[in-house]
Structures are given as structure tokens and as C-alpha cells.
Amino acid sequence: MSTSEAADTATTAEPATAEQAAAEPATAAGPVEITVRDGVLRILLNQPARRNALDMAAVGVLVDALDAASTDDTLRAVVLEGAGGHFCSGANWVSSNTGAKDDGANGAEAPKPRTKPRPGSVQRRTPVQAHRLVQLLMEIQLPVVCVVRGWAAGLGFQLALAADVTVAADDARFWEPFLERGFTPDSGATWLLPRLVGIARARDLLLLGRKLTGAEAAAWGLIHASAPAEELDALAAGIIEQLATGPTVAIGLAKRSINRNLENSFAQALENEALALELSSRTADFREGLAAFTTRRPPSYTGR
């Protein structure tokens, strides 16, 4: 399923609560659909009835896919999007924290017994689940493009922030619902937002729960760009094509430098740039880029 799916008419409605999301039937094809085409790893969050809320199983699939992709030399880009009219309404805390198996039954059977997780379980699990997922998006040396329709809330918001290029429909909605739900932000929100939009706007989003449209998120500099829903496919396709046919090693090294230098001194940043330049200058794509420049023709990069 591609980004050409029509956004559903509930785009401006509140995203499903965890309880509502958990009550919806699971998609038979699985919570995540992964395909590879023309060197592009396409990851589709595939629980549209739940607005693509992510439980532990889905997060595990995403982590495994990105772990494998990080050492796959045939890949040149990663695309992350959601099935149906929404990107991701956040983490499915009902399924993830009750200890009960969520098989999608709703209504006909007696409620499944739920057990309260023992103290410390969230602190133990989160670093290897949601936190690890966001880290991988930022660390993988491949460009990650995120395409957002409908809601990107909580963990879904952070996935969009962690991608290298995020594009959204003008009427997409971005929201950090943590404090409204009675718990604190996670998945990197308190680190990413102040660096992207400053302390005041980060507080507006995290403490006051301000909701942004896709157009507002682009104006704030939170995402790369927004477009009318009917034009989003074309916008995303052009960006994906540019990145997937570019000098893959150099793009990955540049990404690494950008993200690591968020915490480094200027001297350390210069050292990282010098190392990246040394490595990228040894690639076949570097030689192709020079040859194309000297012969005044477009380069044809192979990702090597």
C-alpha cells in the first residue's frame, strides 16, 4: 500500500486512545509490512483500524528490520509511512503493558485478564523498544524518508522527527499527548524538540499539548515540507528518488556527522567532517562525481 491511499475523513478528529486502539481488530497481514524495491526499503505501519498504534511486537519488527538494513549494502534509502488515513497514533500501551495477549477480539468474549506490570518494567523495556527504534532511525547510515498523513502522535511524532526528511499533508496532525494521558514524554521527545524548535516551542508542544497541522510543522521547521494531500505522493517520490540514486556512502556519512555534531564542540565537528571526507573520497561514487563534473554530464551513482 502506498502513500496514494486517500486520507480518511477523520483526519481532524482526535487520535484513538490506547484503549480504543487496542479494542480494534488486528490486520491479518501483520502490524508491519516490509518490502524492498529498487534498493529502497519500504516500511508500512499496517494497523489502519488502530490508526497504526505500535505495540511491542510491531516495535520489535521495526527494530529488527532497521538492524538488518544497517548492514545491507544493497539498500540505498528507507521509507516509513502508515496504511490508511493516519501515520501512527503512538504506542499501544494497553497491549504493551498489561501482559495480556492482544489477539484483536472485541466484544464477543469476556474481557481478557490483565495484570499490572511490576515496578521497573517500563524502565527496563523502553530502552530496547521505542527508544531503540528512534535511535536506529537516527543512526542508520541510510537516508530515512517519513511520509505523514493524518495523525502522528507520541511515538509516531518522534518517528517523524527522527527521520532525515519528513513530508506531510497540509492537514496532517502532530501531537505530543503524554501529559494529557498522565505520564511523561519518552522516545526522545525532550531531546529532539528543543534542538529542532527551541525551548519555548518545545514546552508549548510537550507541556501545553499544542497540536500542529502539517503546514504548521513545516513552518516551524519540524519537518522538511508539507503539501496538499493530493500532491504528497509526488513530493515524496521526488525526494525518495533523489536520495536513492545519490552517493549512498557520502549521504550516510553526512547524516552521521549532522546527528553526532548536535552534541559536539566545533573542533569535534571539524574532526568528524575530516574523517567523513576521507572515507567518502575513497568511494566509486566520489570518482563518478568528479568524472561527471569534469565532463559536464549528470552523475550516475551506484551507491558504492
C-alpha angles and dihedrals in degrees: 000000000000137000088269090084110119113254109246121246093251094072093118095044123100113275116254116275117239089257092052092045093051092050094058119093117263120247111256093223091062135261095280129036116201125191136164122212129165092348093308120121106213117198117191120191097221112193100095094161087061093042085250096292108178123232126186093274093053093046089051091053091050093048092049092048093051092043090055093044092054091070099034108109092192093067124088105173144007126222122196122191142144132247119240123007099325138061103210131325093203137259119343096232095174093061095035100049108034099068089229121126111248107213095161098254111149129181106340098076131053113269113278114249112260127203126202111242113248117254112280096025094113092048091051098044104038097068091056095040125034094006092049090049093055091045092053093052089055097040103043108103093228126089112259119208119194121198115199129197123165117348128009102177133166109329088011089058091050092050088055091048093048094053118095095232122018123184124183142184112262089244096046114122127226119194141164102209098173102111092039086059092048102252138090129268119269143169092068099303095133091051101040102043100053090049093049102041107006133255099289095053092041088056090047090056100038105033101030097033096230114184120218131201119225090256091052092047089054092047090051092051093244092123136023099249146326131219140179109285093250091054098045096091093056093046092050094044093055093051093045091050092050094050097040092053096042131096096292099194093048092047091051093048092047090051090050092051094048094051097041094045091060085083101030134094119249090257091053090047091054090049091051091050092051091051092048090049091051092051097043092048089063094060130102088235090060090055090047091050092053092046092050091049095050093046093042097236133123113271121247106209123195100189092249 
